[in-house]
Amino acid sequence: MANVTVVGAQWGDEGKGKLVDWLSHRADVVARFQGGHNAGHTLVVGEKVYKLSLLPSGVVRGKLSVIGNGVVVDPWAFVAEVERIREQGVDINSDTVKISETASLILPIHGELDAMRENRKDGEAIGTTRRGIGPAYEDKVGRRAVRVVDLGDEEFLRARVADILHHHNALRRGMNQPEYPADKLVAELLEIAPKILPYIDPVWRTLNAAIKDDKKVLFEGAQGALLDIDHGTYPFVTSSNTVSGQASAGTGVGPSDVGYVLGIAKAYMTRVGAGPFPSELFDDDGQQLGERGHEFGTVTGRQRRCGWFDAVITRQTLMISGIDGVALTKLDVLDGFETLKICVGYDLNGTRLDYLPAGKEAQAAVTPIYEELPGWSGSTAGARSWAELPAEAVKYVRRVEELIECPIALVSTSPEREDVILMRDPFKG
């Protein structure tokens, strides 16, 4: 089993960037398979901090980095990110980065529509990053998207723009907004096209050839399973499938080739934006988790909501995503708490549940049932072996493992790249 798929097991922001970077030194290819530039992956390498949104985390190590067909690509954001990361000394070129020719584009009209919807005054905004990801996926499913390959054919591009604006300008008129001129959008796309076209590639073919040659492929997910359009806390979700099954569909490889599925989960819980969060804390403990964990979004800078580890909802996402092992991150943030809590069940109007119900109202109504564990006064920060952890920290990790019914494969103890305790090698299954 040579390949590994990394997915978030919570609401995103679990530390996937660091783990993908840590794993990528043994991979030959790193492939993104869903999401857009709303994903924020922070990599800390020595004294340098790299903040990636669209580029796969493997670029920092010089690995072949692939943006799959399941990703929606903002061409202007891509170019800006490439330039920014190049300024930090990373060599990025068309030999090291490939974009699927069939990936759908995020256009200016998508970001504008996203913002219009989020500015609604009825309290029903989703809490998106306003970057146009959702509207771009809508157009993809509606079969009116402009795709990366279209940038190379001006005549066909004009036809695609006319088709997509037929839909969007009707929406804009209904929102009392001016129509978006077709000539303007075509001109904008033709201007950016020469900066994108060198990177396009039949990604499905490149990845299948790599797998046939026994190359190790690392499939990198964005967001988390609880934001999955089908399996997340709907409607407060992203607009793509974030579970491991999308690694296959979003890159063009067979399901058997996605390999070992590694789920990333924080040692506590966080969430950005609106939506249910059963174990959310509104007290000093929650404030402390946020301050110690530096819980601000990489992309938006928004403060994340914080809460105790929820074993119920995490176990649910592990099942749905077919996760083989878990990487538990940010254990060091729990240092110094006298008492720790883990959510082991939900109470819904007197009925105990061992899963999160699907209905929006029921999700909002559940209250957590906690199990308490002793905290530890020693430090876990920077630990790279099991023996370096305080006894209470070991007990906490083992109890989490029991409750989620899945092996803990790795424990991350700081933002630094090498501060990882390896219990099970994902590349060896």
Long-range contacts (C-beta under 8 A, 24 or more apart in sequence): 1-259, 1-260, 1-427, 1-428, 1-429, 2-211, 2-214, 2-215, 2-216, 2-217, 2-259, 2-427, 3-211, 3-216, 3-217, 3-218, 3-219, 3-257, 3-258, 3-259, 3-260, 4-216, 4-217, 4-218, 4-219, 4-259, 4-260, 4-261, 4-262, 4-426, 4-427, 5-218, 5-219, 5-221, 5-244, 5-247, 5-258, 5-259, 5-260, 5-261, 5-262, 6-218, 6-219, 6-220, 6-221, 6-262, 6-264, 7-221, 7-224, 7-225, 7-242, 7-243, 7-244, 7-247, 7-261, 7-262, 7-263, 7-264, 7-321, 7-323, 8-221, 8-222, 8-223, 8-224, 8-225, 8-227, 8-242, 8-263, 8-264, 8-265, 9-224, 9-225, 9-263, 9-264, 9-265, 9-314, 9-317, 9-318, 9-321, 9-323, 9-326, 10-224, 10-225, 10-226, 10-265, 10-266, 10-269, 10-270, 10-271, 10-310, 10-313, 10-314, 10-317, 11-223, 11-224, 11-226, 11-227, 11-233, 11-269, 11-270, 11-271, 11-272, 11-275, 11-277, 12-39, 12-222, 12-223, 12-224, 12-226, 12-227, 12-272, 13-40, 13-224, 13-266, 13-270, 13-272, 13-295, 13-297, 13-298, 13-304, 14-224, 14-264, 14-265, 14-266, 14-329, 15-264, 15-266, 15-327, 15-329, 15-330, 15-412, 16-41, 16-57, 16-220, 16-221, 16-222, 16-264, 17-41, 17-42, 17-43, 17-52, 17-57, 18-42, 18-43, 18-44, 18-329, 18-412, 18-415, 18-417, 19-262, 19-264, 19-327, 19-329, 19-410, 19-412, 19-420, 20-56, 20-57, 20-58, 20-218, 20-220, 21-45, 21-57, 21-58, 21-60, 21-61, 21-417, 22-417, 22-418, 22-420, 23-218, 23-262, 23-426, 23-427, 24-57, 24-58, 24-61, 24-63, 24-218, 25-61, 26-216, 26-427, 27-58, 27-63, 27-216, 27-217, 27-218, 27-427, 28-63, 28-64, 28-210, 28-215, 28-216, 28-217, 29-58, 29-63, 29-64, 29-65, 29-66, 29-207, 29-210, 29-215, 29-216, 29-217, 29-218, 30-56, 30-57, 30-58, 30-59, 30-63, 30-64, 30-65, 30-66, 30-217, 30-218, 30-220, 31-56, 31-65, 31-66, 31-67, 31-68, 31-203, 31-207, 31-217, 31-218, 31-219, 31-220, 31-247, 31-251, 32-56, 32-65, 32-66, 32-67, 32-68, 32-71, 32-220, 32-221, 32-222, 33-68, 33-70, 33-71, 33-219, 33-220, 33-221, 33-246, 33-247, 33-249, 33-250, 33-251, 34-68, 34-70, 34-71, 34-221, 34-222, 34-223, 34-240, 34-241, 34-242, 34-246, 34-250, 35-71, 35-72, 35-133, 35-221, 35-222, 35-223, 35-238, 35-240, 35-242, 36-71, 36-72, 36-73, 36-74, 36-106, 36-131, 36-132, 36-133, 36-136, 36-222, 37-74, 37-77, 37-78, 37-81, 37-106, 37-131, 37-133, 37-299, 38-128, 38-129, 38-131, 38-133, 38-222, 38-223, 38-238, 38-299, 39-222, 39-223, 39-299, 40-297, 40-298, 40-299, 40-300, 41-222, 41-298, 42-298, 42-415, 43-417, 44-415, 44-416, 44-417, 45-417, 48-88, 48-89, 50-85, 50-88, 50-90, 51-298, 52-81, 52-85, 53-77, 53-81, 53-298, 53-299, 54-78, 54-81, 55-81, 55-82, 55-85, 55-92, 55-97, 56-97, 56-220, 57-220, 58-218, 58-220, 59-85, 59-90, 59-92, 59-96, 59-97, 60-85, 60-90, 62-90, 62-91, 62-96, 63-96, 64-96, 64-98, 64-210, 65-96, 65-97, 65-98, 66-97, 66-98, 66-100, 66-201, 66-203, 66-206, 66-207, 66-251, 67-97, 67-98, 67-99, 67-100, 67-103, 67-203, 68-100, 68-103, 68-203, 68-250, 68-251, 68-252, 69-100, 69-102, 69-103, 69-203, 69-204, 69-250, 69-251, 69-252, 70-103, 70-240, 70-241, 70-246, 70-249, 70-250, 70-251, 71-100, 71-103, 71-250, 72-103, 72-104, 72-105, 72-106, 72-133, 72-136, 72-137, 72-140, 72-240, 73-99, 73-103, 73-104, 73-105, 73-106, 73-148, 74-105, 74-106, 74-131, 74-132, 75-105, 75-106, 75-151, 75-189, 75-192, 75-193, 75-195, 75-196, 76-192, 77-106, 77-131, 78-196, 79-192, 79-195, 79-196, 94-198, 94-199, 97-199, 98-199, 98-200, 98-201, 98-203, 98-206, 99-148, 99-196, 99-199, 99-200, 99-201, 99-203, 100-148, 100-200, 100-201, 100-202, 100-203, 100-204, 100-251, 100-252, 101-147, 101-148, 101-149, 101-200, 101-201, 101-202, 101-203, 102-147, 102-148, 102-149, 103-147, 103-148, 104-136, 104-137, 104-139, 104-140, 104-145, 104-146, 104-147, 104-148, 105-136, 105-145, 105-146, 105-147, 105-148, 105-150, 105-151, 105-189, 106-131, 106-132, 106-133, 106-136, 107-132, 107-136, 107-146, 107-164, 107-185, 107-189, 108-132, 108-180, 108-185, 108-188, 109-135, 109-164, 109-165, 109-168, 109-172, 109-180, 109-185, 110-135, 110-136, 110-139, 112-177, 112-180, 113-168, 113-171, 113-172, 116-175, 116-177, 125-274, 126-235, 126-236, 126-237, 126-273, 126-274, 127-236, 127-272, 127-273, 127-274, 127-275, 128-273, 129-299, 129-300, 131-299, 133-238, 133-239, 133-240, 134-238, 134-239, 136-239, 137-239, 137-240, 138-239, 139-164, 139-167, 142-167, 146-189, 148-196, 148-200, 149-200, 151-189, 151-190, 151-192, 151-193, 151-196, 151-197, 151-200, 152-193, 152-197, 152-200, 154-186, 154-190, 157-186, 157-189, 157-190, 158-182, 158-186, 161-185, 161-186, 161-189, 203-251, 203-252, 204-251, 204-252, 204-253, 205-252, 207-251, 207-252, 207-253, 208-252, 208-253, 208-257, 211-253, 211-257, 216-427, 217-253, 217-257, 217-259, 219-247, 219-251, 219-258, 219-259, 221-246, 221-247, 224-264, 224-317, 225-263, 225-317, 225-320, 225-321, 226-313, 226-317, 228-320, 231-317, 231-320, 233-275, 233-276, 233-356, 233-363, 234-358, 234-360, 235-360, 236-273, 236-274, 236-275, 236-276, 237-275, 243-317, 243-320, 243-321, 243-322, 244-321, 244-322, 244-323, 245-321, 245-322, 259-429, 260-324, 260-325, 260-426, 260-427, 260-429, 261-321, 261-322, 261-323, 261-324, 261-325, 262-323, 262-324, 262-325, 262-326, 262-327, 262-409, 262-410, 262-426, 263-317, 263-318, 263-321, 263-323, 263-325, 263-326, 263-327, 263-406, 264-326, 264-327, 264-329, 265-314, 265-326, 265-327, 265-328, 265-329, 265-404, 266-293, 266-309, 266-328, 266-329, 266-330, 266-333, 267-309, 267-328, 267-329, 267-330, 267-331, 267-333, 267-334, 267-396, 267-400, 268-293, 268-306, 268-307, 268-308, 268-309, 268-330, 268-333, 268-334, 269-306, 269-307, 269-308, 269-309, 269-310, 270-295, 270-304, 270-305, 270-306, 270-307, 271-304, 271-305, 271-307, 272-297, 272-300, 272-302, 272-304, 272-305, 273-302, 276-356, 276-360, 276-363, 276-364, 276-366, 277-305, 277-307, 278-307, 278-310, 278-312, 278-313, 278-343, 278-346, 278-356, 278-363, 278-366, 278-367, 278-368, 279-307, 279-308, 279-309, 279-310, 279-341, 279-343, 279-368, 280-305, 280-306, 280-307, 281-306, 281-307, 281-308, 285-337, 288-337, 289-333, 292-333, 292-335, 293-330, 293-333, 308-340, 308-341, 308-342, 308-343, 308-368, 308-370, 309-341, 309-342, 309-343, 309-400, 310-342, 310-343, 310-368, 311-342, 311-343, 311-344, 311-400, 311-403, 311-404, 312-343, 312-344, 312-345, 312-346, 312-353, 312-354, 312-355, 312-356, 313-343, 313-355, 313-356, 314-404, 315-403, 315-404, 315-405, 315-406, 316-355, 316-356, 318-404, 318-405, 318-406, 323-406, 324-406, 324-407, 324-409, 324-426, 324-429, 325-406, 325-407, 325-408, 325-409, 325-410, 325-424, 325-426, 326-401, 326-404, 326-406, 326-407, 326-408, 326-409, 327-408, 327-409, 327-410, 327-411, 327-412, 328-397, 328-400, 328-408, 328-410, 328-411, 328-412, 329-411, 329-412, 330-412, 331-380, 331-389, 331-393, 331-396, 331-397, 331-411, 331-412, 331-413, 332-379, 332-380, 332-381, 332-382, 332-383, 332-413, 332-414, 334-375, 334-376, 334-380, 334-393, 334-396, 335-376, 335-378, 335-379, 335-380, 335-381, 336-375, 336-376, 336-377, 337-375, 338-374, 338-375, 339-372, 339-373, 339-374, 339-375, 340-372, 340-373, 340-374, 340-375, 340-396, 341-370, 341-371, 341-372, 341-373, 342-370, 342-371, 342-373, 342-399, 342-400, 342-403, 343-368, 343-369, 343-370, 344-369, 344-370, 344-371, 344-403, 345-369, 371-399, 373-399, 380-413, 381-413, 381-414, 381-419, 382-413, 382-414, 382-416, 382-419, 383-411, 383-413, 383-419, 383-421, 384-413, 384-418, 384-419, 384-420, 384-421, 385-421, 386-421, 386-423, 388-421, 389-421
